[in-house]
């Protein structure tokens, strides 16, 4: 199962003000929060979701102004397929910090899993508006349009893939997805250029990819040759 991001918000150093009793209470609270946080994240990692839920509820009770509890409780509910509960908690985290792109990414996943595609896309776009270089949001947005045959949707997917290719040129997946779009749209020269870029970056393909690369290259060159021939006849 693909892991979703976990948000760890460092505790701020306590300023010792007021009476000794007040300072002690704050110290005890901070210590409790650290213990609860550590235990909650451990349970989440081990997929002990009911135990994780209890710890994050304790965290929220002790620190209602900290987004950590809401964000991770939302993630816990997402993994439990309790989508309305997950949405409520994640929105609680966003009320505290509307610019947290990672929380918006999880909320987008909640909407996607509960068949609310448009809401998911809107949330991913908001994530990019506050963090334009957020790679996971870019990739997830490109995947939202993967089965959509509409030309506008395909163009959007291509735009997101182009941004991914620019930001992570060493990642082969966006390159291959972009080539697929170019071939579907009949833009064979662009597909060939992209394929040549890949070969420059990855001179030695994995064995299973060598045949695919060779066949694709050969077919693209054939298509480009025939297109050029047609253009010459028209002239």
Secondary structure in CASP SS format (residue, H / E / C, confidence):
PFRMAT SS
TARGET T0000
AUTHOR 0000-0000-0000
METHOD secondary structure of the structure
MODEL  1
X C 1.00
X C 1.00
X C 1.00
X C 1.00
X C 1.00
X C 1.00
X C 1.00
X C 1.00
X C 1.00
X C 1.00
X C 1.00
X C 1.00
X C 1.00
X C 1.00
X C 1.00
X C 1.00
X C 1.00
X C 1.00
X C 1.00
X H 1.00
X H 1.00
X H 1.00
X H 1.00
X H 1.00
X H 1.00
X H 1.00
X H 1.00
X H 1.00
X H 1.00
X H 1.00
X H 1.00
X H 1.00
X H 1.00
X H 1.00
X H 1.00
X H 1.00
X H 1.00
X H 1.00
X H 1.00
X H 1.00
X H 1.00
X H 1.00
X H 1.00
X H 1.00
X H 1.00
X C 1.00
X C 1.00
X C 1.00
X H 1.00
X H 1.00
X H 1.00
X H 1.00
X H 1.00
X H 1.00
X H 1.00
X H 1.00
X H 1.00
X H 1.00
X H 1.00
X H 1.00
X H 1.00
X H 1.00
X C 1.00
X C 1.00
X C 1.00
X C 1.00
X H 1.00
X H 1.00
X H 1.00
X H 1.00
X H 1.00
X H 1.00
X H 1.00
X H 1.00
X H 1.00
X H 1.00
X H 1.00
X H 1.00
X H 1.00
X C 1.00
X C 1.00
X C 1.00
X H 1.00
X H 1.00
X H 1.00
X H 1.00
X H 1.00
X H 1.00
X H 1.00
X H 1.00
X H 1.00
X H 1.00
X H 1.00
X H 1.00
X H 1.00
X H 1.00
X C 1.00
X C 1.00
X C 1.00
X C 1.00
X H 1.00
X H 1.00
X H 1.00
X H 1.00
X H 1.00
X H 1.00
X H 1.00
X H 1.00
X H 1.00
X H 1.00
X H 1.00
X H 1.00
X H 1.00
X C 1.00
X C 1.00
X C 1.00
X H 1.00
X H 1.00
X H 1.00
X H 1.00
X H 1.00
X H 1.00
X H 1.00
X H 1.00
X H 1.00
X H 1.00
X H 1.00
X H 1.00
X H 1.00
X H 1.00
X C 1.00
X C 1.00
X C 1.00
X C 1.00
X H 1.00
X H 1.00
X H 1.00
X H 1.00
X H 1.00
X H 1.00
X H 1.00
X H 1.00
X H 1.00
X H 1.00
X C 1.00
X C 1.00
X C 1.00
X C 1.00
X C 1.00
X C 1.00
X H 1.00
X H 1.00
X H 1.00
X H 1.00
X H 1.00
X H 1.00
X H 1.00
X H 1.00
X H 1.00
X H 1.00
X H 1.00
X H 1.00
X H 1.00
X H 1.00
X H 1.00
X H 1.00
X H 1.00
X C 1.00
X C 1.00
X C 1.00
X C 1.00
X H 1.00
X H 1.00
X H 1.00
X H 1.00
X H 1.00
X H 1.00
X H 1.00
X H 1.00
X H 1.00
X H 1.00
X H 1.00
X H 1.00
X H 1.00
X C 1.00
X C 1.00
X C 1.00
X H 1.00
X H 1.00
X H 1.00
X H 1.00
X H 1.00
X H 1.00
X H 1.00
X H 1.00
X H 1.00
X H 1.00
X H 1.00
X H 1.00
X H 1.00
X H 1.00
X C 1.00
X C 1.00
X C 1.00
X C 1.00
X C 1.00
X H 1.00
X H 1.00
X H 1.00
X H 1.00
X H 1.00
X H 1.00
X H 1.00
X H 1.00
X H 1.00
X H 1.00
X H 1.00
X H 1.00
X H 1.00
X H 1.00
X H 1.00
X H 1.00
X H 1.00
X H 1.00
X H 1.00
X H 1.00
X H 1.00
X H 1.00
X H 1.00
X H 1.00
X H 1.00
X H 1.00
X H 1.00
X H 1.00
X C 1.00
END
